[in-house]
Amino acid sequence: MWSVPPMDYYGQSWAIWCFYSERGSADVTSYQLKKKKKRENNRHLERRAATTSSLVVNGRVRPVGVMGLLVVSLVVAFLHHSHSVELQPSLYGSKRVWEDVLNPSDCVSRVKPPQLFNSQNFTVDLRMPGVLPTESDTYLCMAFPVPTSRDSYIVDFLPHASMDTVHHMLLFGCQTPVSTSSHWDCGSVQGTCEDESSIMYAWARNAPPTKLPKDVGFKVGRNSGMSYFVLQIHYGDVSAFRDHHRDCSGLTLRMTLKPQPFIAGIYLLMSVDTVILPGKKVTNADVACDYDSYPIYPFAFRTHTHSLGKVVSGYRIRDGKWSLIGRQSPQLPQAFYPANRDVTVQYGDTMAARCVFSGEGRISKTYIGGTSSDEMCNFYMMYYMDRKHAVPFMSCMETGSKELFRHIPAEANVPIAVSPGHMHAMMPMGNATDGKQPMNANKAEPLLDQDSHLEQVSAWPQSSLQLGQVSGLALDSDSNLVIFHRGDHHWGADSFNSQARYQQRALGPIQQSTILVVDPANGRILKASGRNMFYLPHGITTDQENNYWVTDVALHQVLKVSRDGRDRTLLVLGEAFTPGSDTEHFCQPTDVAVDPETRNVFVSDGYCNARILKFAADGTYLTQWGAGSSDRRRRTPFRIPHSLVLLPERKEVCVADRENGRIQCFIAETGEFVKEIKNEDFGGEVFAITYSPAGNGLIFAVNGDSPYHSAPLRGFVLDYSTKQILDSFSPTHKEFKMPHDIVVTKDGSVFVGDAGSNSVFKFTAEKLHRSVKKAGIEVQELEEVEAFVQAKLKPDPNISKTAPVKEKQTVAEKSHPLVEVEPRKSTPKSKKENSVLPAVVVSLLLVLLLVIVFLGVFMCWMKNKRNEIKMEPRSMGGVLGKIRGKAAGTLNLGKFFASHKGYSRQGFDQLSTEGSDQERNVEDSSDSDTEEYSAPPPRPPPPQSSS
């Protein structure tokens, strides 16, 4: 047994204690006191029963013999087994309960007592005890003791709050809070703690739960210097309390006593002296500090401003190079999002952050402050570090120099547009808050979670489409798939001369329909057009009127074609069959993109030029630019800008720079370089890209064969913000030969056009069910035959994640430290299959129980028989007496089960308290279905600093 407070501390009295601190003992109902008294009586009886070989029946202690003990053992084993295999609803899967109550006593029913999952894992509820703020911008705090005298570790945070009531919520850890008896106003001079405090969690704007990586935890308790939690809640607008309801918002912490190899901490970059001028379109708040401690490994970030904030970005600067940690709009749910997995921070680095504000609409200066009419500029970075050097909290509040921030990447200055529909869609893992439906639920977006993988739909299309070389794909406004192909024309070695002039004009235009509109569900052709118009089709897109914008590399032109199927050319850019490099000519243009708001047209040009051109909707030339770079001294020109995509909500345009094997993004308005995405898994070439606004923004890409690199042909799903690969995919029934274009539909289906195999492939997200590759790492899921106890009892709460300590060899071989690897994860069984073994066990237990009952009856009959014939009792009674005496002195059922591998005291304790009114434990120790972060394989052991 591990050392914990007395059992009554974990009972309903925990909720009563929270209630006492606010309202006093007079408010405790007699019903609650009766329940408490009944539980105490039952516990007394249970302790007596556990030490005297007796059984509690209807509140009375009745002696039992060895047969009774065996019966109890079997029943306990049965209940424990049943409780293990029938997993109760997860803590994080429970439906949201509205946190506002009219009566403060209702808060008591909301507060769950600390829940023991097993000998090491438990949860703790931290709630406000039914408070009623009377003024706007009220800060209230409440202290809670860490519920164990031992070192313990927080591994999950589950918020219980709504942005309709709570502006933001912080959790501090410290040794001496300002008060331990009641809540207090901590927005005044009192503050939160008498001593130094550490921020462990922050929440705002309906952010979802936060789950830490495997083997990482916030250390609290005996040796941490943190024996109290202090919950701080900022109530912004007091009008939310016009109905005089009382608030019991707060947090649930999932904790463990198991020592964690890596200790989590928070690094806070915060501006304290920024002034936002009224009406000024852009004001930057810059913060920077030199880092002078042991190495830290960022794994999550969170941004926070008030209403004027547009974008917040955090960076590590090393040797003059800026590396993005995270970038997000503070107007989105202020959750902790996955950080850039490639960034570590070590001695000598510089930490930097920029908040971009707009003073438009304000008539007076706005300062940094604590009210909702003030502003804040906060960049929170969650990190982990080796437990030997753990520092739980670090901060930076120094204003960054203008000279330093002259070199900040352009992306930090680009606001992230936020629509109401993205308020929930941008949540990590795509989960709505506590069971609420997303505001744009009618728009199914492709949110790939860690249990999903894009798989080919082998039955698509249902009939042959009879395609030529498939050069381009698009989607119309009805989400139908548009295919652009070359019919009986082929691009071969003799198609062009050395001046890029087309040599096969004598063949005439393609006579087949080169533009096909097909049903994405079954591949049935809905409409065909584009006869006798094109020579060598390449790229295609659609505008808001469903007109087609296409490129033809033989014609060296961009054409706007009518949607009505009558093959009318509405606009032509470039001169037919005449290559050039001025503003009126193209040289084998590859793709085109149309801005849905401005209707400006972007053209990637091309095979023999290296530029992006921008035109107005009527064809008027506007501007052009070449490749970008964060280091102007080392700019690498485009080598075939091959594919374009617009990112409407970001107001950016991205290009697949084919032969350089990279993706570059630019501000659509100015052409200013924003970022570059490059990964060795691309194999040196990126042929095509597309974009989805789901999650943090997803880039879908396909690669191609490279003469300089060897990599399989496949598709990729990348997180736009972190640049990390979330998934990779390829056909299962037919290999890619030359994947040439890619599109993704609103429901998450992905289509790839292959110019080498004259075909189109469809992929949809499926749950992992066999060996797949995620981010280039083989994830092998093996079916195993496991022992009964290991397979059917409750798993450890973190069993589905991969421990960093066990994966150091994997990390040395693969450069994907945030990808979850589970080399021995068992394939999930269906509910029907899982029910077979319990049924067998139940049957066997019932049979054994009947045998024991029969033996007991038989022995009683024999005993009565002996009494009738006045038989000497020593022959039988002596044996039973010895057995009974031995059992009474040594057999302890709780210790018996606890001493066997795979068993805990939980099942036994629940059996012994079943007669009380204590709420049954409905959570299980398995992982949450709303897990916020994949378990990262650890980076190499942090080297010790020379300082």
Secondary structure, DSSP 8 states (H G I E B T S, - for coil): ----S-GGGGSTHHHHHHHHHHH-GGGS-HHHHHHHHHHHHHHHHHHHHHHTTEEEETTEEEE--HHHHHHHHHHHHHHHHHHHHS----GGGS-----EESSTTHHHHH----EE-SSSEEEEEEE--SB---STTEEEEEEEE-S-SS-EEEEEEEEE--TTT-SEEEEEEESSBS-SSS-EETTSTT-SBSS--EEEEEEETT---EE--TTEEEEEBTTTTB-EEEEEEEE--GGGGTT--EE--EEEEEEE-S--SEEEEEEEEE-SS-EE-TT-S-EEEEEEEE--SS-BEEEEEEEE--TTEEEEEEEEEETTEEEEEEEE-TTS----EE--TT--B-TT-EEEEEEEE--TT-SS-EEB-SSTTSB--EEEEEEEEEGGG--SEEEE--B--HHHHTTS-GGGGS-----TTHHHHTSGGG--GGG---TTTTS------TTEEEEE-TT-SSS------EEEEEE-TT--EEEEE-TT----TTSB-TT--BS-GGG-S--S--EEEE-TTT--EEEEE-TTS-SSEEEEEE-TT--EEEEETTTTEEEEE-TTSS--EEEEES-TT---SSTT--SSEEEEEE-TTT--EEEEE-SS--EEEEE-TTS-EEEEE----SSGGG----S-EEEEEEETTTTEEEEEEGGGTEEEEEETTT--EEEEEE-GGGTT-EEEEEEE-STT-EEEEEE---SS------EEEEETTT--EEEEE--SSS--S-EEEEEE-TTS-EEEEETTTTEEEEEEEEE--S-EEETTEEE--------HHHHHS---TTTTS--SGGGHHHHHH-S-TTS---TT------HHHHTHHHHHHHHHHHHHHHHHHHHHHHHHHHHHHHHHTT--THHHHHHHHHHHHHHHHH--HHHHHHTSTT--SHHHHHHHTTTS--------SS--TT--S------S-------
